[in-house]
């Protein structure tokens, strides 16, 4: 592998590491919100957020970090936290 290939691999790998590091804290944030959901959030949205959280955990386990972050973002929006991602 020459230096160009190595540099390209590093450029591609660094953002993925940042995304992977973002998924676990967002799942933890969902857990906090699910433990005490805001009163303004409808029960249907809380139920949907629970399902999205489980999907996010499965995606993280499968190594699908970009999809995991997108899924946690949806769950956080449902729970009234628009500052995800």
C-alpha positions, 0 to 999 in steps of 0.5 A: 500500500503506497502513501496515497492509499494509506492517506485515503484510507485514513481520511475515510476511516476518521469520520466513521470513527466519529459516527460510531462514537456518536451512536452510543451516547445518543442511545444513552440519551434516548434511554434517559428520555424513555425513563421519564418521557416529557409529558408533551410527548404522545404515548404513540411517539414514546412507543415508536421511539422505543422501537427505534432505539431497539433498531439502533442497537441492532444497527450498531451491533451490525456495524451500520453506524451511519444508519444507527445515528440516523435512527437515533436521530429519529427517536430523539426527534419523537421524544422532543429532543431536536438537538441530536446528530 
